[in-house]
């Protein structure tokens, strides 16, 4: 595996792969790798010839009161894990390589970024995500880019980015990887002390309880939400948001039909956790 720091070197490596007829996969990350990241890498390894993983803690998607300065970083550990997953290139640029002096462009995607994490964290968050992902697509020019379904809203934002700007890349969402007790894998789980870690498992229990209610025939959004909220209440978790939205464009839902996304964010101990469950209703 090669660790590359510059845009020019990545482009040259991709060009060489293209000359040989190879396909290119990209896994955008901010590092602090866990089993969820490795699942993306393994899927990229199965699906493409040249696997590029970006490791870049993107400052533009963090607000002034968020955890940029303490976001977990361990490049040596991440590099070893990436190499073990069969990654060909770890692209680990400095911030100045991505945002050089005079950088003045931001991509804003209206509508689907105004709710859930966009409403909670502010417009800067998905503006930062969309801008850095567009840059990575321009740098690597992948055939397929791999994202985790745990960040369901981010997947929708990236799909809209690709659609609206006619970027020739296929977006592949990979299912959420979970701990044995159901907690979604996240780099921020390292912030959880033992008590908070036990409490955090209630987030997935709330989603599961809502899914059971739907499987048993419940279709009223308010009732499904109450089921999930009670599970959070029982664990002493006050959600930052808990909402049912249409799975394709995040419109509010009053009655479940088709595919509906139940999304939650909550502060547990020192960690801000997000999770979601796709609730499917047959016609």
Residue frames relative to the residue before (quaternion, step in Angstrom):
aa qw qx qy qz dx dy dz
X 1.0000 0.0000 0.0000 0.0000 0.00 0.00 0.00
X 0.2612 -0.7553 0.5833 0.1452 3.54 -1.05 0.84
X 0.2250 -0.7176 0.6383 0.1642 3.56 -1.10 0.76
X 0.0711 -0.8149 0.5745 -0.0288 3.55 -0.60 1.20
X 0.2619 -0.8012 0.5269 0.1091 3.56 -0.93 0.94
X 0.7768 0.3671 -0.1788 0.4795 3.60 1.08 -0.56
X 0.6057 -0.5652 0.4323 0.3562 3.52 -1.22 0.60
X 0.6481 0.5438 -0.3283 0.4200 3.58 0.89 -0.92
X 0.6762 0.4938 -0.3006 0.4567 3.60 0.93 -0.86
X 0.6305 0.5173 -0.3416 0.4672 3.60 1.01 -0.74
X 0.6602 0.5100 -0.3175 0.4508 3.57 0.87 -0.89
X 0.6421 0.5172 -0.3260 0.4626 3.59 1.00 -0.76
X 0.6519 0.5108 -0.3170 0.4623 3.60 0.96 -0.84
X 0.6533 0.4961 -0.3099 0.4807 3.57 0.99 -0.83
X 0.6272 0.5414 -0.3406 0.4445 3.59 0.96 -0.83
X 0.6536 0.5136 -0.3142 0.4586 3.58 0.96 -0.85
X 0.6449 0.5106 -0.3195 0.4705 3.59 1.01 -0.79
X 0.6467 0.5217 -0.3198 0.4554 3.57 0.99 -0.81
X 0.6148 0.5530 -0.3459 0.4434 3.59 1.00 -0.80
X 0.7090 0.4354 -0.2436 0.4983 3.56 1.08 -0.76
X 0.5704 -0.6398 0.3594 0.3689 3.58 1.29 0.14
X 0.4641 0.7139 -0.4236 0.3091 3.56 1.26 0.24
X 0.4012 -0.6712 0.5650 0.2631 3.55 -1.26 0.52
X 0.3001 -0.7702 0.5480 0.1278 3.56 -1.19 0.64
X 0.1083 -0.7786 0.6163 0.0471 3.55 -0.95 0.96
X 0.1471 -0.7843 0.5993 0.0639 3.55 -1.08 0.80
X 0.0836 -0.7516 0.6529 0.0426 3.54 -1.04 0.93
X 0.1709 -0.7983 0.5683 0.1024 3.63 -0.28 1.18
X 0.0780 0.8035 -0.5847 0.0796 3.61 -0.80 0.97
X 0.3349 -0.6863 0.5925 0.2565 3.51 -1.42 0.10
X 0.6403 -0.5657 0.3224 0.4075 3.56 1.19 0.50
X 0.6706 0.4592 -0.4045 0.4194 3.55 -1.37 -0.33
X 0.0161 0.8788 -0.4763 0.0233 3.53 0.95 1.01
X 0.0164 -0.7518 0.6592 -0.0038 3.50 -1.22 0.78
X 0.7761 -0.3701 0.2259 0.4579 3.56 -1.27 -0.04
X 0.5947 0.5657 -0.3668 0.4379 3.59 1.12 -0.55
X 0.6476 0.4953 -0.3128 0.4873 3.58 0.96 -0.85
X 0.6679 0.5143 -0.3114 0.4387 3.56 0.90 -0.92
X 0.5974 0.5510 -0.3624 0.4563 3.60 1.10 -0.61
X 0.6304 0.5170 -0.3288 0.4767 3.59 1.05 -0.75
X 0.6662 0.5075 -0.3021 0.4553 3.58 0.94 -0.90
X 0.6519 0.5081 -0.3171 0.4651 3.57 0.96 -0.85
X 0.6456 0.5075 -0.3245 0.4695 3.58 1.00 -0.78
X 0.6385 0.5116 -0.3220 0.4765 3.58 1.02 -0.78
X 0.6378 0.5308 -0.3235 0.4547 3.59 1.02 -0.81
X 0.6686 0.4951 -0.2975 0.4684 3.59 1.00 -0.79
X 0.7715 0.4332 -0.1806 0.4295 3.56 1.01 -0.87
X 0.8068 0.2160 -0.0831 0.5436 3.62 1.10 -0.56
X 0.5605 -0.6371 0.4332 0.3038 3.55 -1.28 0.43
X 0.7711 0.1815 -0.1027 0.6016 3.59 1.01 -0.80
X 0.1286 -0.8058 0.5764 0.0437 3.58 -0.60 1.16
X 0.0731 -0.7787 0.6231 -0.0054 3.54 -0.73 1.18
X 0.0798 -0.7630 0.6404 0.0368 3.57 -0.89 0.98
X 0.2226 -0.7574 0.5968 0.1439 3.56 -0.81 0.97
X 0.1062 -0.7607 0.6390 0.0411 3.54 -1.06 0.88
X 0.3075 0.7435 -0.5181 0.2903 3.55 -0.12 1.32
X 0.2431 -0.7460 0.6046 0.1376 3.57 -0.60 1.16
X 0.2432 -0.8413 0.4741 0.0909 3.50 -0.07 1.40
X 0.3210 -0.7971 0.4699 0.2020 3.63 -0.26 1.17
X 0.6466 0.5709 -0.3405 0.3742 3.61 1.02 -0.64
X 0.6839 0.4632 -0.3183 0.4651 3.63 1.14 -0.22
X 0.5968 0.5213 -0.3696 0.4852 3.58 1.29 0.25
X 0.3637 -0.7154 0.5550 0.2189 3.55 -1.05 0.82
X 0.7102 -0.4817 0.3034 0.4141 3.59 -1.26 0.23
X 0.7512 0.3558 -0.2134 0.5134 3.61 1.10 -0.53
X 0.5245 0.6308 -0.4133 0.3953 3.58 1.24 0.36
X 0.6758 -0.5962 0.3231 0.2889 3.53 -1.35 0.20
X 0.1436 0.8222 -0.5398 0.1093 3.63 0.99 0.70
X 0.7131 0.4820 -0.2835 0.4228 3.59 0.75 -1.02
X 0.7729 0.3266 -0.1894 0.5100 3.59 1.05 -0.64
X 0.3363 0.7388 -0.5175 0.2707 3.59 1.23 0.22
X 0.5093 -0.6947 0.3982 0.3153 3.63 -0.70 1.01
X 0.0048 -0.7937 0.6062 -0.0509 3.56 -0.91 1.02
X 0.2175 0.7353 -0.6212 0.1617 3.57 -0.91 0.98
X 0.1710 -0.8461 0.4953 0.0974 3.55 0.31 1.27
X 0.6338 0.5421 -0.3518 0.4250 3.61 0.93 -0.79
X 0.6569 0.4914 -0.3060 0.4830 3.59 0.97 -0.87
X 0.6584 0.5144 -0.3119 0.4523 3.58 0.90 -0.92
X 0.6450 0.5270 -0.3242 0.4484 3.58 0.95 -0.85
X 0.6529 0.5105 -0.3179 0.4605 3.59 0.95 -0.84
X 0.6610 0.4978 -0.3055 0.4711 3.59 0.97 -0.84
X 0.6486 0.5156 -0.3182 0.4607 3.59 0.96 -0.86
X 0.6509 0.5096 -0.3192 0.4635 3.57 0.95 -0.85
X 0.6530 0.5203 -0.3049 0.4582 3.56 1.01 -0.80
X 0.6788 0.4700 -0.2785 0.4907 3.58 1.19 -0.56
X 0.5859 -0.6282 0.3581 0.3658 3.58 1.25 0.12
X 0.3439 0.7448 -0.5019 0.2742 3.57 1.20 0.41
X 0.3850 -0.7323 0.5185 0.2160 3.58 -1.03 0.80
X 0.8094 0.0720 0.0130 0.5827 3.56 0.92 -0.96
X 0.1345 -0.7306 0.6636 0.0879 3.54 -1.01 0.91
X 0.1602 -0.7924 0.5863 0.0515 3.55 -0.45 1.26
X 0.0664 0.8183 -0.5574 0.1239 3.56 -0.27 1.31
X 0.0146 0.8506 -0.5246 0.0322 3.59 0.38 1.20
X 0.5109 -0.5726 0.5317 0.3583 3.53 -1.32 0.25
X 0.6516 -0.5204 0.3628 0.4158 3.61 -1.14 0.45
X 0.6571 0.5256 -0.3235 0.4328 3.61 0.96 -0.77
X 0.5895 0.5595 -0.3730 0.4476 3.60 1.18 -0.40
X 0.7123 0.4225 -0.2404 0.5063 3.57 1.07 -0.78
X 0.7916 0.1519 -0.0636 0.5884 3.57 1.00 -0.84
X 0.0736 -0.8315 0.5498 0.0292 3.61 0.26 1.21
X 0.7075 -0.4232 0.3411 0.4517 3.55 -1.29 0.22
X 0.7918 0.2877 -0.2312 0.4867 3.55 -0.92 0.97
X 0.4134 0.7067 -0.4828 0.3109 3.60 1.23 -0.04
X 0.0354 0.8499 -0.5161 0.1005 3.60 -0.59 1.12
X 0.5794 0.6009 -0.3606 0.4163 3.61 1.22 0.34
X 0.0120 0.7746 -0.6319 0.0226 3.55 -0.98 0.92
X 0.2626 -0.7492 0.5880 0.1549 3.57 -1.00 0.84
X 0.0636 -0.7883 0.6119 0.0084 3.56 -0.80 1.05
X 0.1371 -0.7736 0.6163 0.0538 3.57 -0.88 1.01
X 0.2939 -0.7986 0.5037 0.1488 3.56 -0.40 1.23
X 0.7416 0.4404 -0.3069 0.4025 3.53 -1.33 0.29
X 0.8301 0.2152 -0.1241 0.4992 3.57 0.02 -1.24
X 0.6556 0.4836 -0.3308 0.4762 3.62 1.20 -0.17
X 0.5889 0.6170 -0.3551 0.3826 3.59 1.26 -0.10
X 0.7117 0.4162 -0.2259 0.5190 3.59 1.28 -0.22
X 0.8007 0.3064 -0.2131 0.4687 3.56 -1.37 0.03
X 0.8402 -0.0277 0.0160 0.5413 3.63 -0.63 -1.01
X 0.6033 0.5602 -0.3598 0.4391 3.59 1.11 -0.57
X 0.6723 0.4706 -0.2896 0.4927 3.56 1.03 -0.79
X 0.6911 0.4944 -0.2803 0.4465 3.58 0.98 -0.85
X 0.7924 0.3418 -0.1569 0.4803 3.56 0.80 -1.05
X 0.5489 -0.6116 0.3987 0.4070 3.57 1.22 -0.43
X 0.6716 -0.5341 0.3433 0.3818 3.56 -1.23 0.54
X 0.5643 0.6249 -0.3909 0.3719 3.60 1.10 -0.64
X 0.6145 0.6035 -0.3720 0.3461 3.59 0.96 -0.82
X 0.7722 0.3363 -0.2063 0.4980 3.58 0.61 -1.06
X 0.5202 0.5747 -0.4285 0.4642 3.59 1.20 -0.25
X 0.6701 0.4940 -0.2914 0.4712 3.57 0.96 -0.90
X 0.6398 0.5185 -0.3218 0.4673 3.57 0.98 -0.84
X 0.6934 0.4867 -0.2908 0.4448 3.59 0.75 -1.04
X 0.6693 0.5110 -0.3053 0.4446 3.58 0.95 -0.86
X 0.7043 0.4480 -0.2892 0.4686 3.60 0.80 -0.92
X 0.6335 0.5133 -0.3463 0.4640 3.61 1.01 -0.69
X 0.6250 0.5210 -0.3412 0.4706 3.61 0.99 -0.76
X 0.6407 0.5123 -0.3271 0.4692 3.59 1.00 -0.78
X 0.6641 0.5008 -0.3107 0.4600 3.59 0.89 -0.87
X 0.6331 0.5124 -0.3345 0.4741 3.58 1.02 -0.73
X 0.6612 0.5023 -0.3041 0.4670 3.58 1.02 -0.77
X 0.6696 0.5034 -0.2900 0.4628 3.57 1.08 -0.75
X 0.7933 0.3374 -0.1503 0.4839 3.57 0.75 -1.11
X 0.1441 -0.8171 0.5365 0.1540 3.60 1.11 -0.69
X 0.1123 0.8401 -0.5249 0.0781 3.61 0.77 0.97
X 0.4893 -0.6014 0.5309 0.3421 3.53 -1.32 0.32
X 0.7858 0.0659 -0.0027 0.6150 3.55 1.05 -0.87
X 0.1190 -0.7565 0.6381 0.0797 3.57 -1.09 0.78
X 0.2595 -0.8007 0.5344 0.0776 3.55 -0.89 1.04
X 0.0036 0.7930 -0.6062 0.0607 3.57 -0.83 1.10
X 0.4811 -0.6760 0.4830 0.2797 3.56 -1.17 0.60
X 0.4940 -0.6764 0.4665 0.2843 3.55 -0.98 0.87
X 0.4792 0.6554 -0.4511 0.3706 3.62 1.20 -0.26
X 0.7175 0.3404 -0.2095 0.5704 3.57 1.10 -0.73
X 0.0665 -0.8696 0.4883 0.0314 3.55 0.74 1.14
X 0.6537 0.5034 -0.3270 0.4608 3.59 0.94 -0.81
X 0.6251 0.5345 -0.3377 0.4578 3.58 1.01 -0.76
X 0.6215 0.5340 -0.3439 0.4587 3.59 0.98 -0.77
X 0.6629 0.4958 -0.3069 0.4697 3.59 0.93 -0.86
X 0.6331 0.5286 -0.3317 0.4580 3.57 0.99 -0.81
X 0.6775 0.4821 -0.2981 0.4687 3.59 0.89 -0.89
X 0.6232 0.5235 -0.3459 0.4669 3.60 1.00 -0.72
X 0.6606 0.4928 -0.3110 0.4733 3.59 0.96 -0.83
X 0.6011 0.5580 -0.3453 0.4562 3.59 1.04 -0.77
X 0.6875 0.4849 -0.2761 0.4647 3.56 0.85 -1.02
X 0.6678 0.5060 -0.3016 0.4550 3.56 0.96 -0.87
X 0.7314 0.4605 -0.2559 0.4330 3.57 0.73 -1.06
X 0.7599 0.3532 -0.1968 0.5090 3.59 1.04 -0.72
X 0.4173 -0.7426 0.4457 0.2752 3.61 1.30 0.27
X 0.2593 0.7557 -0.5493 0.2448 3.56 0.87 0.98
X 0.3577 -0.7734 0.4936 0.1740 3.55 -0.70 1.12
X 0.4625 0.6257 -0.4993 0.3812 3.56 0.27 1.30
X 0.3394 -0.7208 0.5668 0.2098 3.55 -1.05 0.78
X 0.2604 -0.7601 0.5789 0.1391 3.56 -0.91 0.97
X 0.0712 -0.8004 0.5953 0.0021 3.55 -0.71 1.11
X 0.2108 -0.7727 0.5906 0.0984 3.55 -0.68 1.15
X 0.2066 -0.7780 0.5880 0.0793 3.55 -0.90 1.03
X 0.5552 -0.6484 0.3963 0.3380 3.63 -0.81 0.94
X 0.6028 -0.5782 0.4302 0.3426 3.52 -1.21 0.69
X 0.2626 -0.7348 0.6058 0.1554 3.55 -1.01 0.88
X 0.1338 -0.8311 0.5395 0.0136 3.56 -0.81 1.04
X 0.5434 -0.5627 0.5132 0.3532 3.50 -1.35 0.42
X 0.6954 -0.4749 0.3169 0.4364 3.64 -1.17 0.31
X 0.7153 0.4206 -0.2632 0.4921 3.61 1.08 -0.62
X 0.6649 -0.5538 0.2876 0.4104 3.58 1.25 0.25
X 0.4883 0.6602 -0.4478 0.3538 3.60 1.19 -0.23
X 0.4456 -0.6927 0.4994 0.2688 3.56 -0.84 0.99
X 0.4968 -0.6407 0.4951 0.3122 3.56 -0.99 0.86
X 0.1312 0.7719 -0.6099 0.1226 3.56 -0.97 0.93
X 0.5529 -0.6000 0.4613 0.3486 3.55 -1.12 0.67
X 0.6686 0.5161 -0.3015 0.4424 3.59 1.10 -0.62
X 0.4632 0.6775 -0.4564 0.3438 3.61 1.21 -0.05
X 0.5579 0.6050 -0.3994 0.4039 3.61 1.18 -0.40
X 0.5972 0.5745 -0.3641 0.4252 3.61 1.20 -0.34
X 0.6037 0.6058 -0.3453 0.3865 3.60 1.21 -0.43
X 0.2844 -0.7122 0.6100 0.1997 3.58 -0.88 0.94
X 0.7377 -0.4416 0.2428 0.4493 3.65 -1.16 0.29
X 0.6670 0.4948 -0.3182 0.4572 3.61 0.91 -0.81
X 0.6707 0.4832 -0.2949 0.4793 3.58 0.94 -0.88
X 0.6043 0.5595 -0.3551 0.4423 3.56 1.09 -0.71
X 0.6542 0.4874 -0.3166 0.4839 3.61 0.94 -0.81
X 0.6515 0.5198 -0.3154 0.4538 3.58 0.95 -0.85
X 0.6446 0.5749 -0.3233 0.3867 3.58 0.96 -0.89
X 0.5776 0.6060 -0.3865 0.3869 3.59 1.08 -0.55
X 0.5580 0.6184 -0.3853 0.3971 3.60 1.23 -0.37
X 0.5341 0.6227 -0.4198 0.3882 3.61 1.15 -0.42
X 0.7046 0.4296 -0.2701 0.4959 3.58 0.84 -0.91
X 0.6020 0.5506 -0.3696 0.4448 3.60 1.05 -0.64
X 0.6299 0.5311 -0.3372 0.4555 3.59 1.02 -0.71
X 0.6576 0.4946 -0.3064 0.4786 3.58 0.96 -0.84
X 0.6581 0.5150 -0.3088 0.4542 3.57 0.97 -0.85
X 0.6376 0.5246 -0.3310 0.4568 3.58 1.00 -0.79
X 0.6417 0.5105 -0.3218 0.4733 3.57 1.00 -0.77
X 0.6419 0.5251 -0.3259 0.4539 3.58 0.99 -0.82
X 0.6329 0.5211 -0.3336 0.4654 3.59 1.01 -0.76
X 0.6305 0.5332 -0.3374 0.4520 3.60 0.96 -0.82
X 0.6622 0.4907 -0.3053 0.4769 3.59 0.97 -0.83
X 0.6410 0.5241 -0.3241 0.4575 3.58 0.97 -0.83
X 0.6922 0.4635 -0.2698 0.4830 3.57 1.14 -0.66
X 0.7014 -0.5193 0.2446 0.4225 3.57 1.28 0.22
X 0.4856 0.6653 -0.4490 0.3464 3.60 1.21 -0.06
X 0.0783 -0.8223 0.5635 0.0112 3.58 -0.87 0.97
X 0.5742 0.5838 -0.3922 0.4192 3.61 1.19 -0.21
X 0.4744 -0.7099 0.4429 0.2734 3.56 -0.64 1.15
X 0.6451 0.5426 -0.3343 0.4215 3.59 0.91 -0.86
X 0.6603 0.4985 -0.3089 0.4691 3.58 1.01 -0.80
X 0.6453 0.5190 -0.3164 0.4627 3.59 0.94 -0.90
X 0.6509 0.5154 -0.3061 0.4657 3.55 1.00 -0.86
X 0.6372 0.5318 -0.3312 0.4488 3.59 0.98 -0.80
X 0.6160 0.5449 -0.3415 0.4550 3.56 1.03 -0.78
X 0.6826 0.4756 -0.2823 0.4776 3.57 0.88 -0.94
X 0.6643 0.5215 -0.3104 0.4363 3.57 0.92 -0.90
X 0.6259 0.5394 -0.3465 0.4441 3.60 1.02 -0.73
X 0.6409 0.5186 -0.3290 0.4604 3.59 1.01 -0.75
X 0.6430 0.4918 -0.3187 0.4931 3.58 1.06 -0.69
X 0.6312 0.5391 -0.3310 0.4489 3.58 0.97 -0.87
X 0.6449 0.5442 -0.3230 0.4284 3.57 0.94 -0.89
X 0.7206 0.4070 -0.2343 0.5100 3.58 1.17 -0.62
X 0.5062 -0.6699 0.4110 0.3550 3.58 1.27 0.05
X 0.4835 0.6506 -0.4396 0.3870 3.59 1.16 0.60
X 0.1631 -0.7577 0.6263 0.0840 3.56 -0.84 1.03
X 0.3235 -0.7865 0.4825 0.2097 3.63 -0.37 1.14
X 0.4808 -0.6122 0.5451 0.3112 3.52 -1.21 0.60
X 0.7346 -0.1667 0.0539 0.6555 3.51 1.22 -0.68
X 0.0126 -0.7348 0.6780 0.0163 3.52 -1.30 0.53
X 0.1679 0.8247 -0.5037 0.1949 3.56 -0.18 1.27
X 0.2905 -0.6939 0.6296 0.1944 3.49 -1.33 0.54
X 0.0422 0.7966 -0.5964 0.0893 3.55 -0.79 1.11
X 0.5777 -0.5508 0.4519 0.3984 3.57 -1.17 0.46
X 0.5231 -0.7030 0.3951 0.2759 3.55 -0.89 0.98
X 0.7198 0.4648 -0.2678 0.4406 3.60 1.10 -0.51
X 0.8350 0.0945 -0.0349 0.5409 3.62 1.04 -0.65
X 0.4756 -0.7393 0.3907 0.2733 3.58 1.30 0.37
X 0.2819 0.7250 -0.5658 0.2734 3.57 0.94 0.87
X 0.5627 -0.6010 0.4279 0.3729 3.62 -1.08 0.59
X 0.2550 -0.7742 0.5705 0.1009 3.54 -1.16 0.71
X 0.1470 -0.7699 0.6131 0.0987 3.56 -1.02 0.82
X 0.7683 0.1186 -0.0694 0.6252 3.57 1.17 -0.68
X 0.4069 -0.7365 0.4841 0.2400 3.59 -0.77 0.99
X 0.1513 0.7296 -0.6568 0.1159 3.53 -0.94 1.04
X 0.8093 0.2038 -0.1505 0.5299 3.57 -1.02 0.69
X 0.7291 -0.3748 0.3151 0.4782 3.55 -1.05 -0.85
X 0.0255 -0.7957 0.6037 -0.0414 3.55 -0.77 1.11
X 0.2977 -0.7547 0.5637 0.1550 3.55 -1.01 0.89
X 0.1445 -0.7387 0.6524 0.0884 3.54 -0.87 1.01
X 0.0205 -0.8286 0.5563 -0.0594 3.57 -0.45 1.24
X 0.0464 -0.8003 0.5975 -0.0167 3.54 -1.06 0.83
X 0.0196 -0.7356 0.6757 0.0438 3.51 -1.27 0.60
X 0.0903 0.7961 -0.5910 0.0939 3.57 -0.99 0.81
X 0.3605 -0.6785 0.5916 0.2443 3.52 -1.20 0.61
X 0.0095 0.7701 -0.6358 0.0505 3.54 -0.77 1.12
X 0.7967 -0.0379 -0.0252 0.6026 3.55 -0.42 1.17
X 0.7920 -0.2745 0.2267 0.4960 3.55 -0.85 -1.00
X 0.6466 0.5370 -0.3063 0.4469 3.59 1.28 0.01
X 0.2540 -0.6956 0.6438 0.1927 3.50 -1.24 0.62
X 0.1078 -0.8215 0.5599 0.0048 3.53 -0.57 1.24
X 0.0816 -0.7605 0.6392 0.0795 3.55 -1.16 0.64
X 0.0682 0.7750 -0.6262 0.0511 3.56 -1.19 0.56
X 0.0636 -0.7941 0.6030 0.0421 3.57 -1.25 0.20
X 0.1407 -0.7509 0.6373 0.1013 3.51 -1.35 0.29
X 0.3158 -0.7217 0.5839 0.1959 3.56 -0.96 0.89
X 0.1491 -0.7903 0.5926 0.0442 3.55 -0.68 1.17
X 0.1392 -0.8195 0.5549 0.0337 3.56 -0.52 1.21
X 0.0859 -0.7758 0.6249 0.0167 3.54 -0.92 1.01
X 0.3416 -0.7443 0.5390 0.1969 3.55 -0.68 1.10
X 0.5657 -0.6054 0.4423 0.3433 3.54 -1.16 0.66
